[in-house]
Amino acid sequence: MANDRPTRLLIHVAALLTRLQSNMPAKRRPAVPAVKPALARANGNRPAAVRMKRLFDLLKQDKFPNCRTLAKSLEVADKTILRDIACMRDQLGMPIAYDAQEHGYHFTEDVHDFPTVQVTQGELLALMVAQKAIEQYRGTPYHNQLETAFAKLLAPLDGMSGYAPSPGAVSFKVAAPAVHELDVFDRLGHAIGDQLEVAFHYRKPGEAKHAKRQVQPLHLTHREGRWYLVGHDLERESMRTYALGRIADVKLSTSWFQRPENFSVDRYFASALVVMNGKGNHRVRIRFTPLAADHVRDRFWHESQQLVALPDGSLELRLQLADLLEVERLVLQWGGHAEALEPAELRRRLAGAGKAVAKAHA
């Protein structure tokens, strides 16, 4: 789904940055590493990769420096130098050896550059977008974890040549993000992972009172600035979607359930514009004026969408949806710049909404 792209981008970025742990060709790496990779480890505030780059420079400049002199120059312990040299030799394939006669380390052959990952401009942009995209998780337990994890992933690039993105080049903002109780999010996340039934109180839109729900939770999804729970409602014996902002008093049960093997969140929301996936099957056509057309044209709305450019510069958006409420809101937000052509039910609903708006603003 389009709304899950930032999440997948973060995963892609993590895979990209793990290349930093081993950048040499596979044939030059030992099958069983002699030491654990130290590239993601840090000493104090200095990332290990930056420290090893400095160690590389010292080995090239100095003649047979020993462990103690190198440790003094880098202000680290002797054991840290030994680990770094072992990592540079065994993980990065660098020709470093200890000379017993000279009592120091040296390169056994010419080495010109410290091996780093070649990052393209496009990849740099993806990194910055992904870093900003974690803002959609603000208000959840994952936000701080993602910030910390992303900082660790980027640490190996810090200070290396070729990586100098401007921190102000990209920004990311979720319009009017929903506010969630961290405890609710955390408990539901644990219940999904452990496959435990949950009980909670849920308030439907427009209602003042909460009603009790007994649910087998399957998935948490972020759509249009709001988090939702997808689960099987035991009392209603059907799949339901719940907005986290209207969930309260979550209690984990000791009852374990078997997760359906054929469950797919993409398939579950296949007929929804956002999350409303009713039982209808509506062919929707909306005509947008030239002013609105460019804003509509450059966005992904739904897998079923068809965009038809009209001679006068206007644009027709065609969709196949199970529910009309969300597309009704879409048309209303454009005011007189959008007209629903079909179905007739959507036109009637919009006409009624227009009268209500006019009355409220008379």
C-alpha positions in Angstrom: 0.0 0.0 0.0 1.2 3.5 -0.7 0.9 4.6 2.9 3.4 1.9 4.0 6.1 3.1 1.7 8.1 5.1 4.4 8.2 1.9 6.5 9.5 -0.1 3.6 12.0 2.7 2.8 13.4 2.5 6.3 13.9 -1.3 5.9 15.6 -0.7 2.6 17.9 1.9 4.1 18.9 -0.4 6.9 19.8 -3.1 4.3 21.8 -0.5 2.3 23.8 0.6 5.4 24.7 -2.9 6.5 27.0 -3.0 3.4 29.3 -0.8 5.5 30.1 -3.8 7.7 31.7 -5.6 4.8 32.6 -3.7 1.6 35.2 -5.9 0.1 34.5 -8.5 -2.6 33.2 -11.8 -1.2 36.2 -13.8 -2.4 38.5 -11.7 -0.1 36.4 -12.2 3.0 37.0 -15.2 5.2 34.1 -17.7 5.5 34.2 -17.5 9.3 35.1 -14.0 10.6 38.0 -13.9 13.0 36.3 -11.2 15.0 32.8 -9.7 15.1 32.4 -6.6 12.9 33.2 -3.5 14.8 31.9 -1.0 12.3 28.7 -0.3 14.1 30.4 -0.1 17.5 31.4 3.3 18.9 34.0 4.4 21.4 32.6 7.3 23.4 31.2 9.8 20.9 33.4 8.6 18.0 31.9 6.0 15.6 34.2 3.0 15.1 34.3 3.5 11.3 35.7 7.1 11.8 38.2 5.8 14.3 39.4 3.1 11.9 39.7 5.7 9.1 42.0 7.7 11.4 43.9 4.5 12.2 44.3 3.8 8.5 45.8 7.3 8.0 48.3 6.7 10.9 49.4 3.4 9.5 50.1 5.1 6.1 51.9 8.1 7.6 53.9 6.5 10.4 56.6 3.8 10.2 55.7 0.8 12.2 53.5 2.4 14.9 52.9 0.0 17.8 49.7 -0.6 19.7 50.6 1.8 22.5 51.4 4.8 20.3 48.3 4.2 18.2 46.1 4.0 21.4 47.7 7.2 22.6 47.1 9.0 19.3 43.4 8.0 19.2 42.8 8.3 22.9 41.5 4.8 23.3 42.5 1.6 25.1 45.1 -0.8 23.7 42.4 -3.5 23.4 40.4 -1.2 21.2 43.3 -0.8 18.8 43.8 -4.6 18.6 40.1 -5.1 17.8 40.1 -2.3 15.2 43.2 -3.8 13.5 41.7 -7.3 13.5 38.5 -5.9 12.0 40.3 -3.9 9.3 42.4 -7.0 8.4 39.8 -9.8 8.7 36.6 -7.9 7.8 37.8 -5.3 5.3 40.6 -7.4 3.8 43.3 -4.8 4.4 46.9 -6.1 4.3 48.0 -5.2 7.8 50.7 -7.2 9.6 52.8 -6.9 12.7 56.6 -6.7 12.1 58.4 -8.4 15.1 61.7 -6.8 14.2 60.3 -3.3 14.0 57.9 -3.9 16.8 55.0 -2.2 15.0 52.2 -2.6 12.4 52.5 -1.8 8.7 50.8 -2.4 5.3 52.4 -5.4 3.5 51.4 -3.9 0.1 50.3 -0.5 -1.3 46.9 0.7 -0.1 45.5 3.9 -1.5 42.1 4.5 0.0 40.1 3.4 3.0 37.3 1.1 1.7 34.0 2.8 2.0 30.6 2.3 0.5 30.0 4.3 -2.7 26.7 6.1 -2.1 25.0 7.8 -5.0 23.2 11.1 -4.9 19.9 9.2 -5.2 20.8 7.0 -2.3 21.7 10.1 -0.2 18.3 11.6 -0.9 16.6 8.3 0.1 18.6 8.3 3.3 17.4 11.8 4.2 13.8 11.1 3.3 13.8 8.0 5.3 15.3 9.8 8.3 12.6 12.4 8.2 9.9 9.8 7.5 10.2 8.5 11.1 8.1 11.6 12.1 5.0 9.6 11.2 5.8 7.4 14.3 5.8 10.3 16.7 3.5 9.5 19.6 4.3 5.8 19.5 6.9 3.7 21.4 8.7 3.2 18.1 9.6 6.9 17.5 12.6 7.0 19.9 13.7 3.5 19.0 13.7 4.4 15.3 15.6 7.6 15.9 18.2 5.7 18.0 18.5 2.9 15.4 18.8 5.3 12.5 21.6 7.2 14.3 23.4 4.0 14.7 22.9 3.0 11.1 24.2 6.4 9.9 27.2 6.5 12.3 29.5 4.5 9.9 29.0 7.2 7.2 29.7 10.1 9.6 33.0 11.8 8.7 33.6 9.7 5.6 34.3 11.2 2.2 31.3 11.4 -0.1 28.7 11.6 2.6 27.8 15.3 3.3 24.1 15.8 2.9 22.7 19.1 4.0 20.5 18.6 7.1 18.0 21.2 5.8 17.6 19.7 2.3 14.6 17.5 3.1 11.7 17.8 5.6 8.8 15.5 6.3 5.5 16.4 8.0 2.4 14.5 8.7 -0.6 16.8 8.6 -2.6 16.7 11.9 -1.2 13.4 13.2 -3.5 11.6 15.6 -2.5 11.5 19.3 -2.2 8.0 20.8 -1.8 6.6 24.2 1.6 5.0 24.3 0.4 2.3 26.6 -2.4 1.3 24.2 0.0 1.1 21.3 2.6 -0.9 23.3 0.0 -3.4 24.7 -1.5 -4.0 21.3 2.0 -4.5 19.7 2.8 -7.1 22.3 -0.5 -8.9 21.9 0.0 -9.1 18.1 3.5 -10.5 18.6 2.5 -13.0 21.2 -0.9 -13.9 19.5 -2.9 -13.1 22.6 -6.5 -12.0 22.6 -7.2 -8.6 24.0 -10.2 -6.8 25.6 -10.7 -3.1 25.4 -13.3 -0.4 25.3 -14.0 1.3 22.0 -15.9 4.4 21.1 -17.4 4.7 17.7 -17.2 8.1 15.9 -19.8 10.5 17.2 -20.8 8.4 20.2 -20.1 9.4 23.8 -19.9 6.0 25.4 -17.4 3.2 25.0 -18.4 -0.4 24.3 -16.4 -3.5 25.2 -14.7 -5.4 22.5 -13.0 -8.9 22.6 -10.5 -9.0 19.7 -7.8 -11.2 18.2 -5.4 -8.5 17.1 -3.6 -9.1 13.8 -2.0 -5.9 12.5 -1.3 -2.2 13.3 -1.3 0.1 10.2 -0.6 3.8 9.7 -2.8 5.5 7.2 -3.4 9.2 6.6 -1.7 10.3 9.8 -3.6 7.8 12.0 -2.9 4.4 13.5 -5.4 1.6 13.2 -5.8 -1.9 14.6 -7.0 -4.7 12.4 -8.4 -7.7 14.2 -11.1 -10.4 14.4 -14.0 -9.3 16.6 -15.0 -12.4 18.5 -18.5 -11.2 19.4 -19.3 -10.0 15.9 -17.4 -12.9 14.3 -15.9 -10.7 11.6 -12.8 -8.6 10.8 -12.9 -5.0 12.1 -10.8 -1.9 12.0 -10.3 0.2 15.1 -8.8 3.7 15.4 -6.2 3.6 18.2 -7.2 7.1 19.4 -10.7 5.7 20.4 -9.3 2.6 22.2 -9.1 2.6 26.0 -8.4 0.1 28.8 -6.5 -2.5 26.8 -6.1 -5.8 28.7 -4.2 -8.8 27.4 -5.8 -12.1 27.8 -4.1 -15.4 28.5 -6.0 -16.9 25.6 -3.7 -17.7 22.7 -5.1 -17.7 19.1 -3.8 -19.1 15.8 -3.0 -16.3 13.3 -4.7 -16.9 10.0 -2.1 -18.0 7.4 -4.0 -16.3 4.6 -4.3 -12.9 6.3 -3.0 -10.1 4.2 -3.4 -6.4 5.2 -3.1 -5.3 1.5 -5.9 -7.7 0.5 -8.0 -6.6 3.5 -7.8 -2.9 2.5 -7.8 -3.6 -1.3 -11.2 -2.0 -1.8 -10.8 0.9 0.7 -9.6 4.4 -0.2 -8.0 4.6 3.2 -9.5 2.2 5.8 -13.3 2.0 5.1 -13.7 -1.4 3.4 -17.4 -2.1 3.4 -19.3 -4.7 1.4 -20.3 -2.4 -1.5 -18.8 -2.3 -5.0 -19.0 1.3 -6.3 -17.7 2.6 -9.6 -16.6 6.2 -8.7 -16.0 9.0 -11.2 -14.9 12.4 -10.0 -14.1 15.4 -12.3 -11.6 17.9 -11.0 -11.1 21.5 -12.4 -7.8 22.4 -14.0 -6.8 24.1 -10.7 -7.2 20.9 -8.8 -6.1 18.6 -11.5 -2.3 19.0 -11.0 -2.7 18.3 -7.3 -4.7 15.1 -8.0 -2.6 13.9 -10.8 0.7 13.6 -8.9 -0.7 11.5 -6.1 -1.4 7.8 -5.7 -4.9 7.3 -4.5 -5.8 3.7 -4.9 -4.7 0.5 -6.8 -7.8 0.8 -9.0 -7.3 4.4 -10.0 -7.5 5.6 -13.6 -6.7 9.2 -14.5 -8.3 10.6 -17.7 -7.1 14.0 -18.9 -9.9 16.0 -20.5 -9.5 18.6 -23.3 -10.3 21.6 -21.2 -7.5 20.8 -18.7 -9.7 19.2 -16.1 -9.1 15.6 -14.9 -11.3 12.6 -14.2 -10.4 10.2 -11.4 -12.0 6.8 -11.6 -12.0 4.4 -8.7 -13.5 1.1 -7.7 -14.4 1.2 -3.9 -16.3 -0.7 -1.3 -17.4 2.3 0.7 -18.3 5.9 -0.2 -17.6 7.8 3.0 -13.9 8.5 2.4 -14.3 9.5 -1.2 -17.2 11.8 -0.2 -14.7 13.6 2.2 -12.2 13.8 -0.7 -14.7 15.6 -2.9 -15.8 17.9 -0.2 -12.3 19.0 0.6 -12.0 20.4 -2.9 -15.2 22.4 -2.7 -16.4 23.6 -6.1 -13.3 22.3 -7.8 -14.5 18.7 -7.7 -17.7 17.1 -9.0 -18.8 13.5 -8.4 -20.2 12.1 -11.7 -21.1 8.7 -10.4 -22.5 6.8 -8.6 -25.8 8.5 -8.1 -25.7 7.7 -4.4 -22.5 9.6 -4.0 -24.0 12.7 -5.7 -27.0 12.6 -3.4 -24.8 12.4 -0.3 -22.7 15.3 -1.5 -25.7 17.4 -2.3 -27.0 16.8 1.2 -23.6 17.6 2.7 -23.4 20.8 0.7 -26.8 21.9 2.0 -25.6 21.2 5.6 -22.4 23.2 5.0 -24.4 26.1 3.6 -26.8 26.1 6.5 -24.0 26.0 9.0 -22.4 29.0 7.4 -25.5 31.0 6.6 
